[in-house]
Amino acid sequence: MEIINELEKKLRIKRAVISPEMYHKEFRVGRKDLKSARKSYSDGNYKWAIIQSYYSIFHAVRALLYKSGFREESHTALKFAFKALYVEKKIISIETYNTLERGMNLREMADYKESYSQAGADLLIKAVETALLEIEKELF
């Protein structure tokens, strides 16, 4: 939990009282983004499929942070807090963490460098689908 204390000191995450309704809503946003990613993929828009897939897992992981009573101030803070609160405690698998990290990297490449592929989009969508099933079990 040292990383949590450090993130709090640096104001990268903040404690917050968040209702179950709020973190359930956040997870639903992730589900909608995954549906949008599938549609973009089927339309051949692989860049947006990657971006939407990343935001799908981002919102699902954010829902977990909300459930734990935290709000993040950055995507990186979310990643570190998620790892400390859920992955290192073996509540959520390292594969789900790796999907978040892979999604971050693929989104940045697609968004900022215009570098993406059909294969990357396909793999990310499938990994996010699996990750969301695992996160959903922890949330509900």
Summary of the structure (lengths in Angstrom):
residues: 140
radius of gyration: 14.6
end to end distance: 24.1
largest distance: 44.6
contacts: 468
relative contact order: 0.18
helix: 77%
strand: 4%
